[in-house]
Amino acid sequence: MKALCVIYRTDRIGDFICSIPAIYAVREKLPNHHIVLVVSPLVYSLASLLPCVDECRVYDSSDALPFTDVDYAILLNKQDDIFYKAVEGVSIQHRYGMWRQRSFFDRIRTFSFKERTETQKMLDYIKGIRSTSSINIESSFLPEQPIPYSIEKKDMVQDILQPFLERGKKIIVLSPIKEGSSKVIADSFYPTILQTIHARFPHVAIIVVVSEFDREKGEGIMRSLPTELERCLLFVNTSDLSTLVALIDACDIFIGSSSGPTHIAGLLNKKIIACYPYNKGHSPARWGVPGGGDKVRYILSEKRIDELPMTHPKRFGETHLEELCSYIREFCTNG
């Protein structure tokens, strides 16, 4: 029986996506281990498709690990209490983790690295795993399709986009920034964004994508348009995350926030316009798009949009919209 490695990443979608390069790096460091990935229900549909893991489990707060002997136990998120509970009574040879109970771990992940994004920090963290592998994780080891999806998902997305593709339109996918700490665009401003893009770029089609949970918000944005836009449609994802991955993979330009869909676009090597809050907690220096490199353009605006007047220079408004359009023009011009 192969030696066992258990990886825990049981928090939100964006955090999990930023961890995917580190999960692939674990496989490179431990090529002969049986790797079990424990995740939240939110990301199971994606995590279970990763070719670098042998087994994927959904975290349950009442569950302990069904193993008695683990070679490597790796915690990639800061919810360490669930990790301690899960590994109670389990014999673990090597523990890699972070935060409070430092004496429990062989190596601690901290935030002391300067000028490193969360994705880069996790890769630095995996470097410390002691193994027989000589892999250099600074080099590119991700597969061409790091987040896989089925041919059925691809065909479904192609059916949605076909009317635009037949007319030679470039596809822009826009993911409205949801409520929360990364929200920088007021809901009432999205119709202005859509109208402006539609008017200035006749060679593009815009797909506004929301989850079933945000259906009302998406439908509200479309209803607020003064006239129906021929090359703009709302896509409500009633399926799992792999459908969203297939849609993003089919687009030419992605517009989003510091969120899971934007990080997905980064790992898929898409051209991205990322609208981030103007603060340290959500800055590109910390939560920069993984894998995006020179294909990402950041627009920084004030986080507390509802507390600012419409004319405030840090509120996402006309000035930021002009910047967004300049990036669309750049990406379209450069192919």
DRENDO-1510 file (C-alpha; in Angstrom, 1 decimal, always signed):
<recs>
REC; n; res; u; v; w
REC; 1; MET; +0.0; +0.0; +0.0 .
REC; 2; LYS; +1.3; +3.5; -0.9 .
REC; 3; ALA; +2.3; +5.9; +1.9 .
REC; 4; LEU; -0.5; +8.4; +2.6 .
REC; 5; CYS; -0.5; +12.2; +2.3 .
REC; 6; VAL; -3.6; +14.2; +3.4 .
REC; 7; ILE; -4.1; +17.8; +2.3 .
REC; 8; TYR; -6.7; +20.1; +4.0 .
REC; 9; ARG; -8.1; +23.1; +2.2 .
REC; 10; THR; -11.6; +23.5; +3.6 .
REC; 11; ASP; -12.5; +27.2; +3.1 .
REC; 12; ARG; -13.8; +29.4; +0.3 .
REC; 13; ILE; -13.7; +29.0; -3.5 .
REC; 14; GLY; -11.1; +31.8; -4.2 .
REC; 15; ASP; -8.8; +30.5; -1.4 .
REC; 16; PHE; -9.0; +27.0; -2.8 .
REC; 17; ILE; -8.3; +28.1; -6.4 .
REC; 18; CYS; -5.2; +30.0; -5.1 .
REC; 19; SER; -4.1; +26.7; -3.5 .
REC; 20; ILE; -4.3; +24.6; -6.7 .
REC; 21; PRO; -0.6; +25.3; -7.8 .
REC; 22; ALA; +0.5; +24.2; -4.3 .
REC; 23; ILE; -1.6; +21.0; -4.5 .
REC; 24; TYR; +0.1; +20.2; -7.8 .
REC; 25; ALA; +3.5; +21.0; -6.2 .
REC; 26; VAL; +2.7; +18.4; -3.4 .
REC; 27; ARG; +2.2; +15.8; -6.1 .
REC; 28; GLU; +5.6; +16.7; -7.6 .
REC; 29; LYS; +7.3; +16.5; -4.2 .
REC; 30; LEU; +5.5; +13.2; -3.3 .
REC; 31; PRO; +5.1; +11.4; -6.6 .
REC; 32; ASN; +4.7; +7.9; -5.0 .
REC; 33; HIS; +2.2; +8.8; -2.3 .
REC; 34; HIS; -1.5; +8.3; -2.2 .
REC; 35; ILE; -2.8; +11.9; -1.9 .
REC; 36; VAL; -6.2; +12.6; -0.3 .
REC; 37; LEU; -7.6; +16.1; -0.6 .
REC; 38; VAL; -10.1; +17.3; +1.9 .
REC; 39; VAL; -12.2; +20.3; +0.8 .
REC; 40; SER; -15.5; +22.1; +1.5 .
REC; 41; PRO; -18.7; +21.1; -0.3 .
REC; 42; LEU; -18.4; +24.4; -2.3 .
REC; 43; VAL; -15.4; +23.2; -4.3 .
REC; 44; TYR; -15.8; +19.4; -4.3 .
REC; 45; SER; -17.0; +19.4; -8.0 .
REC; 46; LEU; -13.7; +21.0; -9.0 .
REC; 47; ALA; -11.4; +19.4; -6.5 .
REC; 48; SER; -12.5; +15.9; -7.4 .
REC; 49; LEU; -11.4; +16.4; -11.0 .
REC; 50; LEU; -7.8; +17.4; -10.2 .
REC; 51; PRO; -5.5; +14.8; -11.7 .
REC; 52; CYS; -2.8; +15.4; -9.1 .
REC; 53; VAL; -4.9; +13.8; -6.3 .
REC; 54; ASP; -5.9; +10.2; -5.9 .
REC; 55; GLU; -8.9; +10.8; -3.7 .
REC; 56; CYS; -11.1; +13.8; -2.7 .
REC; 57; ARG; -13.3; +14.0; +0.4 .
REC; 58; VAL; -15.8; +16.6; +1.5 .
REC; 59; TYR; -15.0; +17.9; +5.0 .
REC; 60; ASP; -17.6; +17.1; +7.7 .
REC; 61; SER; -17.2; +18.7; +11.1 .
REC; 62; SER; -18.1; +15.5; +12.7 .
REC; 63; ASP; -15.6; +13.4; +10.8 .
REC; 64; ALA; -12.2; +12.2; +11.9 .
REC; 65; LEU; -9.7; +11.0; +9.3 .
REC; 66; PRO; -10.6; +7.3; +8.5 .
REC; 67; PHE; -6.8; +6.5; +8.7 .
REC; 68; THR; -4.6; +5.3; +11.4 .
REC; 69; ASP; -1.2; +6.0; +9.8 .
REC; 70; VAL; -0.5; +9.1; +7.7 .
REC; 71; ASP; +3.0; +9.9; +6.3 .
REC; 72; TYR; +2.3; +13.6; +5.5 .
REC; 73; ALA; -0.5; +15.8; +6.8 .
REC; 74; ILE; -0.6; +19.3; +5.2 .
REC; 75; LEU; -2.9; +22.2; +6.2 .
REC; 76; LEU; -3.3; +24.9; +3.6 .
REC; 77; ASN; -5.8; +27.1; +5.3 .
REC; 78; LYS; -6.0; +28.8; +8.7 .
REC; 79; GLN; -9.0; +26.9; +10.1 .
REC; 80; ASP; -6.6; +24.8; +12.1 .
REC; 81; ASP; -9.2; +23.6; +14.8 .
REC; 82; ILE; -10.9; +21.3; +12.3 .
REC; 83; PHE; -7.5; +19.9; +11.3 .
REC; 84; TYR; -6.6; +19.1; +14.9 .
REC; 85; LYS; -9.9; +17.4; +15.5 .
REC; 86; ALA; -9.6; +15.4; +12.3 .
REC; 87; VAL; -6.1; +14.1; +13.0 .
REC; 88; GLU; -6.7; +13.3; +16.7 .
REC; 89; GLY; -5.5; +9.8; +17.4 .
REC; 90; VAL; -3.8; +9.5; +14.0 .
REC; 91; SER; -0.2; +8.6; +13.7 .
REC; 92; ILE; +1.4; +11.3; +11.5 .
REC; 93; GLN; +5.1; +11.2; +10.5 .
REC; 94; HIS; +5.3; +14.8; +9.0 .
REC; 95; ARG; +3.0; +17.7; +9.8 .
REC; 96; TYR; +3.0; +20.9; +7.8 .
REC; 97; GLY; +0.8; +23.8; +8.8 .
REC; 98; MET; +0.5; +27.2; +10.3 .
REC; 99; TRP; -1.0; +29.5; +12.9 .
REC; 100; ARG; -1.6; +28.9; +16.6 .
REC; 101; GLN; -0.3; +25.5; +17.7 .
REC; 102; ARG; +3.2; +25.9; +16.2 .
REC; 103; SER; +4.7; +23.1; +18.2 .
REC; 104; PHE; +2.3; +20.7; +16.5 .
REC; 105; PHE; +3.8; +21.3; +13.0 .
REC; 106; ASP; +7.2; +20.6; +11.5 .
REC; 107; ARG; +7.0; +23.7; +9.4 .
REC; 108; ILE; +4.8; +26.8; +9.8 .
REC; 109; ARG; +3.4; +28.9; +7.0 .
REC; 110; THR; +3.5; +32.6; +7.9 .
REC; 111; PHE; +2.9; +35.9; +6.2 .
REC; 112; SER; +6.4; +37.1; +6.7 .
REC; 113; PHE; +7.3; +36.8; +3.0 .
REC; 114; LYS; +7.6; +40.2; +1.4 .
REC; 115; GLU; +6.0; +41.0; -2.0 .
REC; 116; ARG; +4.6; +37.5; -2.4 .
REC; 117; THR; +1.0; +36.7; -3.2 .
REC; 118; GLU; -1.0; +34.0; -1.4 .
REC; 119; THR; -0.4; +31.6; -4.2 .
REC; 120; GLN; +3.4; +32.3; -4.1 .
REC; 121; LYS; +3.5; +32.0; -0.4 .
REC; 122; MET; +1.9; +28.6; -0.5 .
REC; 123; LEU; +4.4; +27.4; -3.1 .
REC; 124; ASP; +7.2; +28.7; -0.8 .
REC; 125; TYR; +5.6; +26.7; +2.0 .
REC; 126; ILE; +5.5; +23.5; +0.0 .
REC; 127; LYS; +9.2; +24.0; -0.8 .
REC; 128; GLY; +9.9; +23.0; +2.8 .
REC; 129; ILE; +8.4; +19.6; +2.5 .
REC; 130; ARG; +11.2; +17.0; +3.0 .
REC; 131; SER; +11.1; +14.4; +0.3 .
REC; 132; THR; +13.2; +12.5; -2.1 .
REC; 133; SER; +12.0; +14.5; -5.0 .
REC; 134; SER; +14.4; +17.2; -6.5 .
REC; 135; ILE; +11.6; +19.1; -8.2 .
REC; 136; ASN; +12.2; +22.8; -8.6 .
REC; 137; ILE; +8.8; +24.3; -8.0 .
REC; 138; GLU; +9.9; +27.7; -9.4 .
REC; 139; SER; +9.7; +26.1; -12.8 .
REC; 140; SER; +6.3; +25.6; -14.5 .
REC; 141; PHE; +4.9; +22.3; -13.5 .
REC; 142; LEU; +1.2; +22.9; -14.0 .
REC; 143; PRO; -0.5; +21.0; -16.8 .
REC; 144; GLU; -1.9; +22.8; -19.8 .
REC; 145; GLN; -5.4; +22.4; -18.3 .
REC; 146; PRO; -4.9; +22.8; -14.5 .
REC; 147; ILE; -8.6; +22.9; -13.8 .
REC; 148; PRO; -10.2; +20.1; -15.9 .
REC; 149; TYR; -13.9; +19.9; -17.0 .
REC; 150; SER; -15.9; +17.4; -19.0 .
REC; 151; ILE; -16.5; +17.5; -22.8 .
REC; 152; GLU; -20.2; +17.8; -21.9 .
REC; 153; LYS; -19.5; +21.1; -20.2 .
REC; 154; LYS; -17.5; +22.3; -23.1 .
REC; 155; ASP; -20.3; +21.5; -25.6 .
REC; 156; MET; -22.9; +23.1; -23.4 .
REC; 157; VAL; -20.9; +26.4; -23.3 .
REC; 158; GLN; -20.2; +26.2; -27.1 .
REC; 159; ASP; -24.0; +26.0; -27.7 .
REC; 160; ILE; -24.5; +29.2; -25.6 .
REC; 161; LEU; -21.8; +31.1; -27.4 .
REC; 162; GLN; -22.3; +29.8; -30.9 .
REC; 163; PRO; -24.6; +32.6; -32.1 .
REC; 164; PHE; -21.8; +35.1; -31.2 .
REC; 165; LEU; -18.9; +33.0; -32.4 .
REC; 166; GLU; -20.6; +32.5; -35.8 .
REC; 167; ARG; -20.6; +36.3; -36.2 .
REC; 168; GLY; -16.9; +36.5; -35.3 .
REC; 169; LYS; -17.4; +38.2; -32.0 .
REC; 170; LYS; -14.9; +38.1; -29.2 .
REC; 171; ILE; -16.3; +36.9; -25.9 .
REC; 172; ILE; -16.1; +39.0; -22.7 .
REC; 173; VAL; -17.3; +37.2; -19.5 .
REC; 174; LEU; -18.2; +39.6; -16.7 .
REC; 175; SER; -18.7; +38.3; -13.2 .
REC; 176; PRO; -20.5; +41.0; -11.1 .
REC; 177; ILE; -18.7; +41.7; -7.9 .
REC; 178; LYS; -20.8; +40.2; -5.1 .
REC; 179; GLU; -21.4; +41.5; -1.6 .
REC; 180; GLY; -18.5; +41.3; +0.8 .
REC; 181; SER; -15.1; +42.7; +1.4 .
REC; 182; SER; -14.0; +42.6; -2.3 .
REC; 183; LYS; -17.0; +44.5; -3.6 .
REC; 184; VAL; -16.0; +47.8; -5.3 .
REC; 185; ILE; -18.7; +48.4; -7.9 .
REC; 186; ALA; -22.2; +49.5; -7.0 .
REC; 187; ASP; -24.9; +47.3; -8.5 .
REC; 188; SER; -26.5; +50.4; -10.0 .
REC; 189; PHE; -23.3; +51.1; -12.1 .
REC; 190; TYR; -23.3; +47.7; -13.9 .
REC; 191; PRO; -25.8; +48.8; -16.6 .
REC; 192; THR; -23.6; +51.8; -17.4 .
REC; 193; ILE; -20.6; +49.4; -17.7 .
REC; 194; LEU; -22.5; +47.1; -20.0 .
REC; 195; GLN; -23.9; +49.9; -22.2 .
REC; 196; THR; -20.5; +51.5; -22.6 .
REC; 197; ILE; -18.7; +48.3; -23.6 .
REC; 198; HIS; -21.6; +47.3; -26.0 .
REC; 199; ALA; -21.5; +50.7; -27.7 .
REC; 200; ARG; -17.7; +51.1; -28.0 .
REC; 201; PHE; -16.8; +47.6; -29.0 .
REC; 202; PRO; -19.2; +46.3; -31.6 .
REC; 203; HIS; -16.9; +43.3; -32.2 .
REC; 204; VAL; -17.5; +41.8; -28.7 .
REC; 205; ALA; -20.3; +40.0; -27.0 .
REC; 206; ILE; -20.7; +40.2; -23.2 .
REC; 207; ILE; -21.8; +37.3; -21.0 .
REC; 208; VAL; -22.8; +38.3; -17.5 .
REC; 209; VAL; -22.4; +35.2; -15.3 .
REC; 210; VAL; -23.9; +34.7; -11.9 .
REC; 211; SER; -24.6; +31.7; -9.7 .
REC; 212; GLU; -28.1; +30.5; -9.0 .
REC; 213; PHE; -27.8; +32.2; -5.6 .
REC; 214; ASP; -27.2; +35.5; -7.3 .
REC; 215; ARG; -29.9; +35.1; -10.0 .
REC; 216; GLU; -32.0; +38.0; -8.7 .
REC; 217; LYS; -29.0; +40.3; -8.8 .
REC; 218; GLY; -28.1; +39.3; -12.3 .
REC; 219; GLU; -31.7; +39.7; -13.5 .
REC; 220; GLY; -31.9; +43.1; -11.8 .
REC; 221; ILE; -28.8; +44.3; -13.7 .
REC; 222; MET; -30.3; +43.2; -17.0 .
REC; 223; ARG; -33.7; +44.8; -16.2 .
REC; 224; SER; -32.0; +48.1; -15.4 .
REC; 225; LEU; -30.7; +48.4; -18.9 .
REC; 226; PRO; -32.7; +51.1; -20.7 .
REC; 227; THR; -32.7; +49.1; -23.9 .
REC; 228; GLU; -32.0; +45.4; -24.6 .
REC; 229; LEU; -28.4; +44.9; -25.8 .
REC; 230; GLU; -28.2; +42.6; -28.8 .
REC; 231; ARG; -24.8; +41.3; -27.8 .
REC; 232; CYS; -25.3; +40.9; -24.1 .
REC; 233; LEU; -26.8; +38.0; -22.2 .
REC; 234; LEU; -27.2; +36.7; -18.7 .
REC; 235; PHE; -25.9; +33.2; -17.9 .
REC; 236; VAL; -27.2; +31.8; -14.6 .
REC; 237; ASN; -25.0; +28.8; -13.6 .
REC; 238; THR; -27.5; +26.3; -12.1 .
REC; 239; SER; -24.9; +23.6; -12.3 .
REC; 240; ASP; -21.6; +23.1; -10.6 .
REC; 241; LEU; -18.3; +25.1; -10.7 .
REC; 242; SER; -16.9; +23.1; -13.6 .
REC; 243; THR; -19.5; +24.7; -15.8 .
REC; 244; LEU; -18.2; +28.1; -14.8 .
REC; 245; VAL; -14.6; +26.9; -15.6 .
REC; 246; ALA; -15.7; +25.8; -19.1 .
REC; 247; LEU; -17.4; +29.2; -19.7 .
REC; 248; ILE; -14.4; +31.2; -18.5 .
REC; 249; ASP; -12.0; +29.0; -20.6 .
REC; 250; ALA; -14.1; +29.8; -23.7 .
REC; 251; CYS; -13.9; +33.6; -23.3 .
REC; 252; ASP; -11.3; +36.0; -24.7 .
REC; 253; ILE; -11.4; +38.5; -21.8 .
REC; 254; PHE; -12.6; +38.1; -18.2 .
REC; 255; ILE; -13.7; +41.0; -16.0 .
REC; 256; GLY; -14.1; +40.3; -12.3 .
REC; 257; SER; -13.0; +41.1; -8.7 .
REC; 258; SER; -10.8; +39.6; -6.1 .
REC; 259; SER; -12.8; +36.4; -6.1 .
REC; 260; GLY; -12.9; +32.8; -7.1 .
REC; 261; PRO; -14.0; +33.3; -10.8 .
REC; 262; THR; -11.1; +35.7; -11.3 .
REC; 263; HIS; -8.6; +33.3; -9.8 .
REC; 264; ILE; -10.0; +30.6; -12.1 .
REC; 265; ALA; -9.5; +32.8; -15.1 .
REC; 266; GLY; -5.9; +33.3; -13.9 .
REC; 267; LEU; -5.1; +29.6; -13.8 .
REC; 268; LEU; -6.7; +29.3; -17.2 .
REC; 269; ASN; -4.3; +31.9; -18.6 .
REC; 270; LYS; -7.0; +34.3; -19.7 .
REC; 271; LYS; -6.8; +38.0; -20.3 .
REC; 272; ILE; -8.2; +39.6; -17.2 .
REC; 273; ILE; -9.3; +43.0; -16.0 .
REC; 274; ALA; -9.4; +42.7; -12.2 .
REC; 275; CYS; -11.3; +45.3; -10.1 .
REC; 276; TYR; -9.7; +45.3; -6.6 .
REC; 277; PRO; -10.4; +47.4; -3.5 .
REC; 278; TYR; -7.9; +50.2; -2.7 .
REC; 279; ASN; -6.5; +48.6; +0.6 .
REC; 280; LYS; -3.8; +46.3; +1.9 .
REC; 281; GLY; -6.1; +43.5; +2.8 .
REC; 282; HIS; -7.2; +42.9; -0.8 .
REC; 283; SER; -4.3; +44.3; -2.7 .
REC; 284; PRO; -2.9; +42.5; -5.8 .
REC; 285; ALA; +0.3; +42.2; -3.8 .
REC; 286; ARG; -1.4; +39.7; -1.5 .
REC; 287; TRP; -4.3; +38.4; -3.5 .
REC; 288; GLY; -3.0; +38.8; -7.0 .
REC; 289; VAL; -4.4; +36.6; -9.7 .
REC; 290; PRO; -2.6; +33.2; -9.7 .
REC; 291; GLY; -0.8; +32.5; -13.0 .
REC; 292; GLY; -2.0; +35.7; -14.6 .
REC; 293; GLY; +1.3; +37.4; -15.2 .
REC; 294; ASP; +1.3; +40.0; -17.9 .
REC; 295; LYS; -2.2; +39.1; -19.0 .
REC; 296; VAL; -3.8; +40.8; -15.9 .
REC; 297; ARG; -4.7; +44.5; -15.6 .
REC; 298; TYR; -5.7; +45.7; -12.2 .
REC; 299; ILE; -8.1; +48.6; -11.5 .
REC; 300; LEU; -8.0; +49.8; -7.9 .
REC; 301; SER; -10.9; +51.7; -6.3 .
REC; 302; GLU; -12.2; +52.4; -2.9 .
REC; 303; LYS; -13.6; +49.4; -0.9 .
REC; 304; ARG; -16.3; +51.3; +1.1 .
REC; 305; ILE; -18.2; +52.4; -2.0 .
REC; 306; ASP; -21.6; +52.9; -0.2 .
REC; 307; GLU; -20.0; +55.5; +2.1 .
REC; 308; LEU; -18.7; +57.7; -0.7 .
REC; 309; PRO; -20.5; +60.2; -2.9 .
REC; 310; MET; -20.9; +59.2; -6.6 .
REC; 311; THR; -18.3; +61.8; -7.6 .
REC; 312; HIS; -15.6; +60.6; -5.2 .
REC; 313; PRO; -12.4; +59.8; -7.2 .
REC; 314; LYS; -11.9; +56.5; -5.4 .
REC; 315; ARG; -15.4; +55.2; -6.1 .
REC; 316; PHE; -15.6; +53.0; -9.2 .
REC; 317; GLY; -17.1; +55.4; -11.6 .
REC; 318; GLU; -16.5; +57.0; -15.0 .
REC; 319; THR; -12.7; +57.3; -14.6 .
REC; 320; HIS; -12.4; +53.6; -13.8 .
REC; 321; LEU; -14.7; +52.8; -16.6 .
REC; 322; GLU; -12.5; +54.6; -19.0 .
REC; 323; GLU; -9.5; +52.6; -17.7 .
REC; 324; LEU; -11.5; +49.4; -18.1 .
REC; 325; CYS; -12.3; +50.3; -21.7 .
REC; 326; SER; -8.6; +51.1; -22.4 .
REC; 327; TYR; -7.7; +47.6; -21.3 .
REC; 328; ILE; -10.4; +46.0; -23.4 .
REC; 329; ARG; -9.0; +48.0; -26.4 .
REC; 330; GLU; -5.5; +46.9; -25.6 .
REC; 331; PHE; -6.4; +43.2; -25.3 .
REC; 332; CYS; -8.5; +43.2; -28.5 .
REC; 333; THR; -5.8; +45.0; -30.4 .
REC; 334; ASN; -3.1; +42.6; -29.3 .
REC; 335; GLY; -5.2; +39.6; -30.3 .
</recs>
